[in-house]
Amino acid sequence: MTQPIPPITLPPVEDAQQEGKWLQSALQQWLDHEFIPELVNRKIAERAAQIFMRQRLEGENDLGSLVIAIVTEMQAFDFSKSFYSEFAIANAVSDLLLDSLGIDRCCGNG
């Protein structure tokens, strides 16, 4: 029988502004690199970072819950000028956070 994936908990927030700036920059770089640099990428990264910072300031440290919040709130974003969707953005945020924590996102823990 397979084991459920254990939750990933981020360390408590120390400087939400710094985390948000880092995430916004990292996400925009990822967006620009994955397809093509577009003006909308800055807006996407800015909005995702705002959602992330607010969630962190409200005490959310669970990565899964942060990803769900980003998917849910990014549904209101107009992606018509982008090749991305709220799901791609939430997955990219998750990957960036896992990378920053040194967690292998490719093949699990075992």
Backbone torsions as a table, in degrees:
resi	resn	phi	psi	omega
1	MET	NA	138.2	-179.9
2	THR	-77.0	150.9	179.2
3	GLN	-94.9	141.8	175.7
4	PRO	-65.0	151.3	177.9
5	ILE	-73.5	126.1	-179.7
6	PRO	-67.6	147.7	179.6
7	PRO	-64.6	151.3	176.3
8	ILE	-108.1	121.9	-177.5
9	THR	-110.3	127.2	176.4
10	LEU	-76.9	152.3	174.9
11	PRO	-61.3	152.3	177.8
12	PRO	-54.2	145.8	-177.9
13	VAL	-66.6	133.4	175.9
14	GLU	-107.9	-39.9	-179.7
15	ASP	-144.0	92.5	-175.7
16	ALA	-61.8	-37.0	179.0
17	GLN	-60.6	-46.2	-179.9
18	GLN	-64.2	-43.7	177.8
19	GLU	-60.1	-43.6	-178.9
20	GLY	-64.3	-42.5	178.6
21	LYS	-63.9	-42.9	178.4
22	TRP	-60.8	-48.5	-177.6
23	LEU	-63.2	-43.4	179.7
24	GLN	-59.5	-46.4	-180.0
25	SER	-65.0	-47.7	-178.1
26	ALA	-63.8	-40.8	-179.0
27	LEU	-68.9	-41.7	178.8
28	GLN	-63.6	-41.2	176.7
29	GLN	-60.9	-43.1	179.6
30	TRP	-61.8	-47.8	-179.5
31	LEU	-59.1	-46.2	-178.9
32	ASP	-65.1	-34.6	-177.6
33	HIS	-79.2	-36.9	-175.2
34	GLU	-67.7	-36.1	-179.8
35	PHE	-129.4	-94.1	175.0
36	ILE	-140.7	148.7	175.8
37	PRO	-64.6	126.6	177.8
38	GLU	-133.7	151.9	178.3
39	LEU	-60.5	-35.4	-178.0
40	VAL	-64.9	-23.3	-179.6
41	ASN	-59.8	-37.1	178.4
42	ARG	-63.7	-42.0	-179.9
43	LYS	-67.2	-39.9	177.8
44	ILE	-62.4	-49.0	-178.7
45	ALA	-62.8	-40.3	179.2
46	GLU	-62.5	-45.6	-178.9
47	ARG	-66.9	-44.2	179.5
48	ALA	-61.9	-40.6	179.1
49	ALA	-66.1	-37.4	177.5
50	GLN	-62.6	-45.2	178.7
51	ILE	-61.4	-47.6	-179.7
52	PHE	-58.2	-48.9	-178.4
53	MET	-61.9	-44.1	-179.8
54	ARG	-62.1	-43.9	178.7
55	GLN	-61.2	-43.7	179.9
56	ARG	-64.2	-41.8	179.2
57	LEU	-66.3	-26.6	176.7
58	GLU	-82.6	1.9	174.6
59	GLY	97.3	8.7	-179.5
60	GLU	-80.4	121.1	179.4
61	ASN	-120.5	-7.2	-178.9
62	ASP	-80.8	122.7	-176.6
63	LEU	-60.3	-42.5	179.6
64	GLY	-60.2	-42.6	178.9
65	SER	-67.4	-36.5	177.0
66	LEU	-64.7	-41.4	179.4
67	VAL	-64.0	-44.0	178.6
68	ILE	-62.4	-41.3	178.7
69	ALA	-62.1	-41.5	180.0
70	ILE	-66.8	-44.9	177.4
71	VAL	-58.2	-49.0	-176.3
72	THR	-62.5	-49.1	-175.7
73	GLU	-76.8	-27.3	178.3
74	MET	-76.2	-10.1	176.5
75	GLN	-62.4	-25.7	179.2
76	ALA	-81.3	-9.5	-179.0
77	PHE	-77.8	142.2	178.6
78	ASP	-84.3	102.4	-179.2
79	PHE	-91.8	11.4	-174.7
80	SER	-63.8	-21.9	179.2
81	LYS	-102.7	18.7	-176.8
82	SER	-133.8	157.5	174.1
83	PHE	-90.6	-1.0	-176.4
84	TYR	-99.6	170.8	176.4
85	SER	-136.3	173.7	178.9
86	GLU	-60.9	-31.0	179.8
87	PHE	-70.9	-42.3	177.6
88	ALA	-62.3	-39.5	-179.4
89	ILE	-67.2	-47.0	179.9
90	ALA	-62.0	-41.3	178.0
91	ASN	-64.8	-39.9	178.7
92	ALA	-64.9	-41.9	177.3
93	VAL	-60.1	-45.4	178.7
94	SER	-58.7	-47.3	179.9
95	ASP	-61.7	-43.1	179.6
96	LEU	-62.9	-41.8	179.4
97	LEU	-67.1	-43.1	178.0
98	LEU	-61.3	-43.8	177.6
99	ASP	-59.8	-42.5	-177.8
100	SER	-66.4	-26.1	178.4
101	LEU	-90.1	-4.4	-179.6
102	GLY	75.7	24.7	-179.8
103	ILE	-97.1	128.4	179.2
104	ASP	-68.4	117.9	-177.9
105	ARG	-97.2	-2.1	-175.8
106	CYS	-79.4	-55.0	-165.6
107	CYS	-124.8	15.4	179.5
108	GLY	78.8	-168.4	-175.3
109	ASN	-92.0	-9.0	-173.7
110	GLY	-135.5	NA	NA
